[in-house]
Amino acid sequence: MNRSILKSTFSLLNTDHVQLNKNWNYKNVTSTFYRLYYIDGGEGKLYNTTDELRLEEGYLYLIPSFTTCNYYCDNYLSQYYVTFSEESADGSSLFSSNRKLFKIKAAEADIICFEKVLQLNPNRSLLHVSYNPAVYEKRPVLKTFTELNEFMHVSAYVETYGILLQLISRFLKPEHFFVEDNSVIHSKISDAINYIQTNLQSVITVADLAKRANHNPDYFSRLFYENTGERPLTYIQSKRIERAQLLLTTTNMPFYEIATETGFENLSYFSRIFKNITGQTPSSYKKHSLVI
């Protein structure tokens, strides 16, 4: 488990302390990054098809990346927020098996963490852009937020990163977080996963992956399944669609370009696999992710 956690690197995007009203009402938002809230006044609601949480004073809330969520306030809500991205060499995610809405009671140390992140990063508010996800989740805007980390003093950067890890750790308790069996992965499969993640736009066959590993395709497929719980083709398709979701949410690329960028031979095949995995067509997914 600890090896898996250390694969991920987290980078701050935005933080602020804001007072919201009934205009904070966004539906079917599927962010490519994490959202973390501490509520210090008022009330609101987070919900999707499987979870519904009341936003109330004194609690922390976490929405992992790629977790569809609706945001609602009918009158007044005061919150600290922190948004941050996650990267890993093999494309894995710490919360891949826990994409749900989290709520836990805040401790005094948590409040200090939020205040400290804001103190270290005073100009990282969404106020300068827009609270509308359809605006600030576009790739150029997200890239601008990420690049701000490069201009931070090293001490502030390291301290911010440490605080993010501390806040994330609050949601990794056994009562909240399901832990997969993360035995050490076979080196040949680790290499294959890294190759897949970095070559999604190219043709990737099981035969090619097996050849890289110096195994026959049948044996390689069994080994891949034993280490990941998925067949190679299923894994490749899921990673292609995850990349497509990112591009649909953060860019205005035409669907045929997204299909090409994610390694699908034609738009029809891309649309079919996308719907098989997500339950929605690409056009429906893009439309719903930006509905307000």
SULFEN-V939771 format. One record per residue. RES is the residue in one small letter. SS is DSSP state (A for helix, B for strand, O for the rest). PHI is phi in radians with two decimals (999 if undefined). D_LAST is the distance of its C-alpha to the last C-alpha in Angstrom with 2 decimals. Layout:
RES&SS&PHI&D_LAST + RES&SS&PHI&D_LAST
//
This chain:
m&O&999&37.73 + n&A&-1.10&38.45 + r&A&-1.09&38.95 + s&A&-1.13&35.50 + i&A&-1.07&33.84 + l&O&-1.24&35.75 + k&O&-1.27&34.29 + s&B&-1.61&30.95 + t&B&-2.11&30.40 + f&B&-1.97&27.52 + s&B&-2.23&26.44 + l&B&-1.13&24.57 + l&B&-1.90&21.49 + n&B&-2.44&20.31 + t&B&-2.76&21.46 + d&B&-3.03&21.42 + h&B&-2.11&21.88 + v&B&-2.31&19.30 + q&B&-1.94&18.84 + l&B&-1.99&15.37 + n&O&-2.34&14.53 + k&O&-1.13&12.18 + n&O&-1.26&9.70 + w&O&-1.42&9.22 + n&B&-2.59&6.66 + y&B&-2.16&4.43 + k&B&-2.07&5.31 + n&B&0.93&7.93 + v&B&-1.58&8.41 + t&O&-2.05&12.02 + s&O&-1.42&13.59 + t&O&-1.52&17.04 + f&O&-2.31&18.28 + y&B&-1.59&18.94 + r&B&-2.16&17.39 + l&B&-2.28&19.97 + y&B&-2.20&19.78 + y&B&-2.15&22.62 + i&B&-1.65&21.92 + d&B&-2.09&24.59 + g&B&3.06&23.51 + g&B&1.27&21.39 + e&B&-2.74&19.28 + g&B&-2.88&15.91 + k&B&-2.70&14.93 + l&B&-2.05&14.07 + y&B&-2.78&14.20 + n&O&-2.61&14.26 + t&O&-1.27&16.81 + t&O&-2.03&19.76 + d&O&-2.30&19.20 + e&B&-2.51&18.13 + l&B&-2.14&19.09 + r&B&-1.47&19.47 + l&B&-1.38&19.00 + e&B&-2.45&22.36 + e&O&-1.00&24.75 + g&O&1.59&27.06 + y&B&-2.21&25.12 + l&B&-1.79&23.82 + y&B&-2.38&20.83 + l&B&-2.26&20.41 + i&B&-2.04&17.75 + p&O&-1.10&19.71 + s&O&-1.03&18.62 + f&O&1.02&17.29 + t&O&-1.89&16.35 + t&O&-1.15&13.13 + c&B&-2.62&11.61 + n&B&-1.88&9.19 + y&B&-2.10&9.45 + y&B&-2.55&10.48 + c&O&-2.40&12.93 + d&O&-1.70&14.52 + n&O&-2.65&16.99 + y&O&-2.58&18.13 + l&B&-2.62&17.91 + s&B&-1.96&20.16 + q&B&-2.57&19.85 + y&B&-1.62&21.42 + y&B&-2.31&19.35 + v&B&-2.37&20.74 + t&B&-2.02&19.13 + f&B&-2.67&21.67 + s&B&-1.76&22.44 + e&B&-2.28&25.13 + e&B&-2.34&27.79 + s&B&-2.62&30.85 + a&O&-1.10&33.62 + d&O&-1.80&33.29 + g&O&1.39&29.50 + s&O&-1.31&29.72 + s&O&-2.30&27.28 + l&O&-1.02&28.43 + f&O&-1.84&25.79 + s&O&-1.04&26.02 + s&O&-1.76&27.46 + n&O&-2.38&25.34 + r&O&-1.41&21.69 + k&O&-2.49&20.67 + l&B&-1.60&19.36 + f&B&-1.91&22.28 + k&B&-2.51&23.47 + i&B&-2.45&26.87 + k&B&-1.22&28.85 + a&O&-1.35&29.06 + a&O&-1.83&32.53 + e&A&-1.03&33.94 + a&A&-1.12&34.10 + d&A&-1.14&30.35 + i&A&-1.10&29.72 + i&A&-1.08&32.30 + c&A&-1.10&30.56 + f&A&-1.08&27.23 + e&A&-1.11&29.22 + k&A&-1.23&31.31 + v&A&-1.04&28.49 + l&A&-1.16&27.13 + q&A&-1.13&30.71 + l&A&-1.28&31.33 + n&O&-2.30&28.15 + p&O&-1.26&27.71 + n&O&-2.05&25.75 + r&O&-2.04&22.96 + s&O&-1.40&20.16 + l&A&-1.31&16.64 + l&A&-0.98&17.47 + h&A&-1.38&19.26 + v&O&-2.04&16.32 + s&O&3.12&12.83 + y&O&-1.44&10.86 + n&O&-1.37&7.80 + p&A&-0.99&8.28 + a&A&-1.10&8.20 + v&A&-1.71&11.15 + y&A&-1.44&13.15 + e&O&-1.63&13.23 + k&O&-1.24&15.18 + r&A&-0.95&18.78 + p&A&-1.04&20.55 + v&A&-1.21&18.62 + l&A&-1.07&19.18 + k&A&-1.10&22.76 + t&A&-1.11&23.29 + f&A&-1.07&22.30 + t&A&-1.10&24.63 + e&A&-1.16&27.44 + l&A&-1.07&27.61 + n&A&-1.10&29.31 + e&A&-1.22&32.18 + f&A&-1.73&33.04 + m&O&-1.34&33.31 + h&O&-1.12&36.80 + v&A&-1.00&37.85 + s&A&-1.15&38.41 + a&A&-1.18&34.92 + y&A&-1.11&33.41 + v&A&-1.13&35.53 + e&A&-1.14&34.91 + t&A&-1.07&31.11 + y&A&-1.07&31.39 + g&A&-1.09&33.68 + i&A&-1.18&31.36 + l&A&-1.01&28.47 + l&A&-1.10&30.95 + q&A&-1.11&32.05 + l&A&-1.19&28.60 + i&A&-1.07&27.83 + s&A&-1.04&31.24 + r&O&-1.12&30.26 + f&O&-1.77&28.13 + l&O&-1.82&30.96 + k&O&-1.15&33.21 + p&O&-0.95&34.71 + e&O&-1.29&33.14 + h&O&-1.99&29.58 + f&O&-2.06&30.01 + f&O&-1.43&31.49 + v&O&-1.80&34.03 + e&O&-1.34&34.93 + d&O&-1.35&38.48 + n&O&-1.88&38.36 + s&O&-1.11&41.96 + v&O&-1.06&43.01 + i&O&-1.40&41.90 + h&O&-1.02&44.62 + s&A&-1.05&45.00 + k&A&-1.19&45.00 + i&A&-1.32&41.69 + s&A&-1.05&40.18 + d&A&-1.11&41.31 + a&A&-1.11&39.82 + i&A&-1.10&36.40 + n&A&-1.11&36.46 + y&A&-1.12&37.59 + i&A&-1.03&34.80 + q&A&-1.11&32.09 + t&A&-1.70&33.57 + n&O&-2.34&34.36 + l&O&-1.09&31.36 + q&O&-1.39&31.61 + s&O&-1.79&35.24 + v&O&-1.27&37.09 + i&O&-2.19&37.70 + t&O&-1.97&40.11 + v&A&-1.09&41.54 + a&A&-1.08&44.94 + d&A&-1.14&44.06 + l&A&-1.12&42.72 + a&A&-1.12&45.86 + k&A&-1.12&48.06 + r&A&-1.05&46.52 + a&O&-1.57&47.38 + n&O&1.04&50.84 + h&O&-2.23&50.28 + n&O&-1.36&50.41 + p&A&-0.98&47.07 + d&A&-1.13&47.75 + y&A&-1.15&48.70 + f&A&-1.05&45.81 + s&A&-1.08&43.30 + r&A&-1.12&44.87 + l&A&-1.12&44.84 + f&A&-1.07&41.18 + y&A&-1.13&40.31 + e&A&-1.09&42.48 + n&A&-1.61&40.71 + t&A&-2.11&37.06 + g&O&1.40&36.95 + e&O&-2.34&35.66 + r&O&-1.27&37.50 + p&A&-0.95&37.30 + l&A&-1.12&35.61 + t&A&-1.09&32.93 + y&A&-1.13&32.33 + i&A&-1.04&32.20 + q&A&-1.12&29.67 + s&A&-1.13&27.38 + k&A&-1.25&27.54 + r&A&-1.11&26.93 + i&A&-1.21&23.76 + e&A&-1.09&22.55 + r&A&-1.13&23.22 + a&A&-1.10&21.45 + q&A&-1.05&18.25 + l&A&-1.07&18.61 + l&A&-1.20&19.21 + l&A&-1.12&16.39 + t&A&-1.39&13.86 + t&A&-1.90&15.71 + t&O&-2.34&17.45 + n&O&-1.94&17.60 + m&O&-1.06&20.82 + p&O&-1.06&21.82 + f&A&-1.04&22.04 + y&A&-1.16&25.82 + e&A&-1.25&25.94 + i&A&-1.13&23.86 + a&A&-1.02&26.29 + t&A&-1.15&29.20 + e&A&-1.09&27.91 + t&O&-1.80&27.61 + g&O&1.53&31.01 + f&O&-1.58&30.49 + e&O&-1.25&33.23 + n&O&-2.75&31.15 + l&A&-1.15&27.69 + s&A&-1.09&28.70 + y&A&-1.15&29.82 + f&A&-1.00&26.74 + s&A&-1.10&24.46 + r&A&-1.17&26.78 + i&A&-1.17&26.93 + f&A&-1.02&23.18 + k&A&-1.21&22.68 + n&A&-1.05&25.68 + i&A&-1.52&24.30 + t&A&-1.75&20.56 + g&O&1.44&20.75 + q&O&-2.32&18.36 + t&O&-1.33&19.25 + p&A&-0.98&18.22 + s&A&-1.16&16.28 + s&A&-1.16&14.42 + y&A&-1.08&13.79 + k&A&-1.13&12.49 + k&A&-1.11&10.18 + h&A&-1.22&8.78 + s&A&-1.22&8.72 + l&O&-2.01&6.34 + v&O&-1.24&3.81 + i&O&-2.14&0.00
//
